[in-house]
């Protein structure tokens, strides 16, 4: 079992004590991280003892233990999956060569950029979610929020370790900059657009953790294929923790649907205003939030045609999702992929070299995975006997990146004119009134076993505990 050394100031399984220079650099960064956490981390959480899981090994069978911990004292650290002996590069121009343990000079700038961009998303989501604890719908949900927050903090540590170990002074400067940018800040925002959006309420939070953390899963899966072995091993372990974040989102939306459907059946109505008056979130509003979060997230995959994506793949820096399961030459020369463009007022497909379309390949894999979860939400509605289906919008809807940026497309994939867009946008995307209504529902419920009116309790508690277990001890 690959255990983690918790006796050291920075818990790790990378023999940090044998690299005194790196250890000093990380110990110098650590107080700045704690200052960032105190400044912009979860609001009002400092004194509470939270029932958190903490990694104790990177072995899938025994990797976590549970117990009450003060979040500020959480033992963030550096955990890599075990190295695979004689691991080979399995895609790109270096196919068949030995994986790298050091950064090749010619790929230094691109690798640093990849690591910084991934690293920047981790503190950003903590910043976006910092006020949510003040409006938690239950103690159970508040604990899940806090678990996600500490794990995003650890994922930041994972990227900072790579920067400081492998990129010298540049890496140290980038590590510091990760603590200086702020989500939504006008002068120094986070790198990617979705991470500058507000997460003002728990419906947004559940959509974010379902859709946007799923983007994280796909990006991490692509990086876990990397020829740069420390990056591959780091991201593989991050994926173990990421699964919980997506579970929180999927189950959170399922529980909202369950409660809404219950009230619809009790009142025998699908009238949105009557349901809002009863204090639950109507299904059309849920659809509009889904449309927004899905479209904002698929922009995170980047432009449909990208020379950077081609370079990252050919260089061996970033593979495809489940690269090893694909039956092709893993170099993709002479292969093509279809992307969308607008021609004569219609969406049409065109073939482009697959190397340049790798963002689109990853986006399409993501969309397939996301739609499967939407299907599971529909089963909740179906089980309640209500004739309504949630749908993921067309991938050209509400796009701000690539060839489809700014093109007005309906959720069912029709290019529309300005007049039709403006006539329907309030049915397709959340309005100010929707957001105000959802915001008005948010009130803190933190008595063990109690839940806000707009969400159903979970089927079971955390780590086999009861649903009404005291997950947080407020001091």
Secondary structure in CASP SS format (residue, H / E / C, confidence):
PFRMAT SS
TARGET T0000
AUTHOR 0000-0000-0000
METHOD secondary structure of the structure
MODEL  1
X C 1.00
X C 1.00
X E 1.00
X C 1.00
X E 1.00
X C 1.00
X C 1.00
X C 1.00
X C 1.00
X C 1.00
X E 1.00
X E 1.00
X C 1.00
X C 1.00
X C 1.00
X H 1.00
X H 1.00
X H 1.00
X C 1.00
X H 1.00
X H 1.00
X H 1.00
X H 1.00
X H 1.00
X H 1.00
X H 1.00
X H 1.00
X H 1.00
X H 1.00
X H 1.00
X H 1.00
X H 1.00
X H 1.00
X H 1.00
X H 1.00
X H 1.00
X H 1.00
X H 1.00
X H 1.00
X H 1.00
X C 1.00
X C 1.00
X C 1.00
X C 1.00
X C 1.00
X C 1.00
X C 1.00
X C 1.00
X E 1.00
X E 1.00
X E 1.00
X E 1.00
X E 1.00
X E 1.00
X E 1.00
X C 1.00
X E 1.00
X C 1.00
X C 1.00
X C 1.00
X C 1.00
X C 1.00
X C 1.00
X E 1.00
X E 1.00
X E 1.00
X E 1.00
X E 1.00
X E 1.00
X E 1.00
X H 1.00
X H 1.00
X H 1.00
X C 1.00
X C 1.00
X C 1.00
X E 1.00
X E 1.00
X C 1.00
X C 1.00
X C 1.00
X C 1.00
X C 1.00
X C 1.00
X C 1.00
X C 1.00
X C 1.00
X E 1.00
X C 1.00
X C 1.00
X C 1.00
X C 1.00
X C 1.00
X C 1.00
X C 1.00
X C 1.00
X C 1.00
X E 1.00
X C 1.00
X E 1.00
X C 1.00
X C 1.00
X C 1.00
X C 1.00
X H 1.00
X H 1.00
X H 1.00
X H 1.00
X H 1.00
X H 1.00
X H 1.00
X H 1.00
X H 1.00
X H 1.00
X H 1.00
X H 1.00
X H 1.00
X H 1.00
X H 1.00
X H 1.00
X H 1.00
X H 1.00
X H 1.00
X H 1.00
X H 1.00
X H 1.00
X H 1.00
X H 1.00
X C 1.00
X C 1.00
X C 1.00
X H 1.00
X H 1.00
X H 1.00
X H 1.00
X C 1.00
X C 1.00
X C 1.00
X H 1.00
X H 1.00
X H 1.00
X H 1.00
X H 1.00
X H 1.00
X H 1.00
X H 1.00
X H 1.00
X H 1.00
X H 1.00
X H 1.00
X H 1.00
X H 1.00
X H 1.00
X H 1.00
X H 1.00
X H 1.00
X H 1.00
X H 1.00
X H 1.00
X H 1.00
X H 1.00
X H 1.00
X H 1.00
X H 1.00
X H 1.00
X H 1.00
X C 1.00
X H 1.00
X H 1.00
X H 1.00
X H 1.00
X H 1.00
X H 1.00
X H 1.00
X H 1.00
X H 1.00
X H 1.00
X H 1.00
X H 1.00
X H 1.00
X C 1.00
X C 1.00
X C 1.00
X C 1.00
X C 1.00
X C 1.00
X C 1.00
X C 1.00
X C 1.00
X C 1.00
X C 1.00
X C 1.00
X H 1.00
X H 1.00
X H 1.00
X H 1.00
X C 1.00
X C 1.00
X C 1.00
X C 1.00
X C 1.00
X H 1.00
X H 1.00
X H 1.00
X H 1.00
X H 1.00
X H 1.00
X H 1.00
X H 1.00
X H 1.00
X H 1.00
X H 1.00
X H 1.00
X H 1.00
X H 1.00
X H 1.00
X H 1.00
X H 1.00
X H 1.00
X H 1.00
X H 1.00
X H 1.00
X H 1.00
X C 1.00
X C 1.00
X C 1.00
X C 1.00
X E 1.00
X H 1.00
X H 1.00
X H 1.00
X H 1.00
X H 1.00
X H 1.00
X H 1.00
X H 1.00
X H 1.00
X H 1.00
X H 1.00
X H 1.00
X H 1.00
X H 1.00
X H 1.00
X H 1.00
X H 1.00
X H 1.00
X H 1.00
X H 1.00
X H 1.00
X H 1.00
X H 1.00
X H 1.00
X H 1.00
X H 1.00
X H 1.00
X H 1.00
X H 1.00
X H 1.00
X H 1.00
X H 1.00
X H 1.00
X H 1.00
X H 1.00
X H 1.00
X H 1.00
X H 1.00
X H 1.00
X C 1.00
X C 1.00
X C 1.00
X C 1.00
X H 1.00
X H 1.00
X H 1.00
X H 1.00
X H 1.00
X H 1.00
X C 1.00
X C 1.00
X C 1.00
X C 1.00
X C 1.00
X H 1.00
X H 1.00
X H 1.00
X H 1.00
X H 1.00
X H 1.00
X H 1.00
X H 1.00
X H 1.00
X H 1.00
X H 1.00
X H 1.00
X H 1.00
X H 1.00
X H 1.00
X H 1.00
X H 1.00
X H 1.00
X H 1.00
X C 1.00
X C 1.00
X C 1.00
X C 1.00
X C 1.00
X H 1.00
X H 1.00
X H 1.00
X H 1.00
X H 1.00
X H 1.00
X H 1.00
X H 1.00
X C 1.00
X C 1.00
X C 1.00
X C 1.00
X C 1.00
X C 1.00
X C 1.00
X C 1.00
X H 1.00
X H 1.00
X H 1.00
X C 1.00
X C 1.00
X C 1.00
X C 1.00
X C 1.00
X C 1.00
X C 1.00
X C 1.00
X C 1.00
X C 1.00
X E 1.00
X E 1.00
X E 1.00
X E 1.00
X E 1.00
X E 1.00
X E 1.00
X E 1.00
X C 1.00
X C 1.00
X E 1.00
X E 1.00
X E 1.00
X E 1.00
X E 1.00
X E 1.00
X E 1.00
X E 1.00
X H 1.00
X H 1.00
X H 1.00
X H 1.00
X H 1.00
X H 1.00
X H 1.00
X H 1.00
X H 1.00
X H 1.00
X H 1.00
X H 1.00
X H 1.00
X H 1.00
X H 1.00
X H 1.00
X H 1.00
X H 1.00
X H 1.00
X H 1.00
X H 1.00
X H 1.00
X H 1.00
X H 1.00
X H 1.00
X H 1.00
X H 1.00
X H 1.00
X H 1.00
X H 1.00
X C 1.00
X C 1.00
X C 1.00
X C 1.00
X C 1.00
X C 1.00
X C 1.00
X C 1.00
X C 1.00
X C 1.00
X C 1.00
X C 1.00
X C 1.00
X C 1.00
X C 1.00
X C 1.00
X C 1.00
X C 1.00
X H 1.00
X H 1.00
X H 1.00
X C 1.00
X C 1.00
X C 1.00
X C 1.00
X E 1.00
X C 1.00
X C 1.00
X C 1.00
X C 1.00
X C 1.00
X E 1.00
X C 1.00
X C 1.00
X H 1.00
X H 1.00
X H 1.00
X H 1.00
X H 1.00
X H 1.00
X H 1.00
X H 1.00
X H 1.00
X H 1.00
X H 1.00
X C 1.00
X C 1.00
X C 1.00
X H 1.00
X H 1.00
X H 1.00
X H 1.00
X H 1.00
X H 1.00
X H 1.00
X H 1.00
X H 1.00
X H 1.00
X C 1.00
X C 1.00
X C 1.00
X C 1.00
X C 1.00
X C 1.00
X C 1.00
X C 1.00
X C 1.00
X C 1.00
X C 1.00
X C 1.00
X C 1.00
X C 1.00
X C 1.00
X C 1.00
X C 1.00
X C 1.00
X C 1.00
X C 1.00
X H 1.00
X H 1.00
X H 1.00
X C 1.00
X C 1.00
X C 1.00
X C 1.00
X C 1.00
X C 1.00
X C 1.00
X E 1.00
X E 1.00
X C 1.00
X C 1.00
END
